[in-house]
Amino acid sequence: MDLYQVIGRRRDVRAEFTGHPVDDEVLHRVLAAAHAAPSVGLSQPWDFVLVRDPATRKAFQEHVAGERDVFAAGLSRQQAETFGRIKIEGILESTLSIVVTYDPQRGSPAVLGRHAIADAGLYSVCLAIQNLWLAATAEGLGVGWVSFYREEFLSGLLGIPAPIRPVAWLCVGPVSQTHSTPDLERHGWRKRLPLSDVLHDERFGQSCGIRLPG
Ligand SMILES: Cc1cc2nc3c(=O)[nH]c(=O)nc-3n(C[C@H](O)[C@H](O)[C@H](O)COP(=O)(O)O)c2cc1C
């Protein structure tokens, strides 16, 4: 697959994990791809915690179920009905989980490029996650990002010391199939926007003159 094919094929996976093993060499390539991401001031502020222990995953899954209820409680009746059909995690079904963290102290205090935008550190971690996601897709693996959790809970569960913050719980593993349409779109939660809706010309809010196919 070339890069555009990988980008097009990448999906957030919840229901299709098979639980089959992942070869260590493949896992190493995927993690090396994540670690090759750009980072503000070359701070590389990420760490990756590989979680395989069923007890840890079960404890996290129960916490996520609670947070799912918290979110559902704030929805309209119609939204709640749609949300009820959507699976939001594959924590127990996937082969392993990778928790990605952000360390704001790495390379500090003089992080080149972060003096005015503290979030640039977090942006860097997200780029590592995207590299991981694309590399996993190229390897035929699925990834599902779970964010239905409280940071304090996950830090306590995995012993992540402050000020390091968990940024993502990623479910990872082989999948039975990959859908061409995102789950949220398939279930009628929300549709993807066309590119033309988010393009601006010169100033924000001015429609863009470039001709787009389709
Ligand atoms: C920061 C972030 C957090 C997300 N959290 C969740 C989540 O908790 N549960 C879930 O099912 N999907 C989660 N997703 C996946 C999105 O729902 C998904 O990316 C989006 O619907 C588009 O689908 P696609 O990734 O298959 O293209 C998350 C994605 C991102 C980028």
The ligand as an SDF file (V2000), in Angstrom:
LIG
                    3D

 31 33  0  0  0  0  0  0  0  0999 V2000
   -8.6250   12.0860   20.1720 C   0  0  0  0  0  0  0  0  0  0  0  0
   -9.5530   10.9800   19.7460 C   0  0  0  0  0  0  0  0  0  0  0  0
  -10.3140   10.3340   20.6940 C   0  0  0  0  0  0  0  0  0  0  0  0
  -11.2090    9.3000   20.3170 C   0  0  0  0  0  0  0  0  0  0  0  0
  -11.9120    8.6270   21.2690 N   0  0  0  0  0  0  0  0  0  0  0  0
  -12.7130    7.5920   20.9050 C   0  0  0  0  0  0  0  0  0  0  0  0
  -13.4010    6.8100   21.8770 C   0  0  0  0  0  0  0  0  0  0  0  0
  -13.2960    7.0090   23.0880 O   0  0  0  0  0  0  0  0  0  0  0  0
  -14.1650    5.7910   21.4570 N   0  0  0  0  0  0  0  0  0  0  0  0
  -14.3180    5.5130   20.1180 C   0  0  0  0  0  0  0  0  0  0  0  0
  -15.0450    4.5710   19.7800 O   0  0  0  0  0  0  0  0  0  0  0  0
  -13.6630    6.2160   19.1730 N   0  0  0  0  0  0  0  0  0  0  0  0
  -12.8590    7.2360   19.5420 C   0  0  0  0  0  0  0  0  0  0  0  0
  -12.1710    7.9420   18.5820 N   0  0  0  0  0  0  0  0  0  0  0  0
  -12.3330    7.5750   17.1490 C   0  0  0  0  0  0  0  0  0  0  0  0
  -13.2230    8.5460   16.3810 C   0  0  0  0  0  0  0  0  0  0  0  0
  -14.5670    8.3560   16.7080 O   0  0  0  0  0  0  0  0  0  0  0  0
  -12.9710    8.2970   14.9020 C   0  0  0  0  0  0  0  0  0  0  0  0
  -11.6400    8.6260   14.6000 O   0  0  0  0  0  0  0  0  0  0  0  0
  -13.8940    9.1120   13.9980 C   0  0  0  0  0  0  0  0  0  0  0  0
  -15.2270    8.7410   14.1880 O   0  0  0  0  0  0  0  0  0  0  0  0
  -13.5380    8.9390   12.5220 C   0  0  0  0  0  0  0  0  0  0  0  0
  -13.5030    7.5700   12.1850 O   0  0  0  0  0  0  0  0  0  0  0  0
  -12.2190    6.8870   11.5540 P   0  0  0  0  0  0  0  0  0  0  0  0
  -11.0870    7.0880   12.5460 O   0  0  0  0  0  0  0  0  0  0  0  0
  -12.5790    5.4500   11.3880 O   0  0  0  0  0  0  0  0  0  0  0  0
  -11.9390    7.5920   10.2730 O   0  0  0  0  0  0  0  0  0  0  0  0
  -11.3070    8.9530   18.9500 C   0  0  0  0  0  0  0  0  0  0  0  0
  -10.5110    9.6160   18.0010 C   0  0  0  0  0  0  0  0  0  0  0  0
   -9.6390   10.5970   18.3900 C   0  0  0  0  0  0  0  0  0  0  0  0
   -8.7800   11.2680   17.3450 C   0  0  0  0  0  0  0  0  0  0  0  0
  1  2  1  0
  2  3  1  0
  2 30  2  0
  3  4  2  0
  4  5  1  0
  4 28  1  0
  5  6  2  0
  6  7  1  0
  6 13  1  0
  7  8  2  0
  7  9  1  0
  9 10  1  0
 10 11  2  0
 10 12  1  0
 12 13  2  0
 13 14  1  0
 14 15  1  0
 14 28  1  0
 15 16  1  0
 16 17  1  0
 16 18  1  0
 18 19  1  0
 18 20  1  0
 20 21  1  0
 20 22  1  0
 22 23  1  0
 23 24  1  0
 24 25  2  0
 24 26  1  0
 24 27  1  0
 28 29  2  0
 29 30  1  0
 30 31  1  0
M  END
$$$$
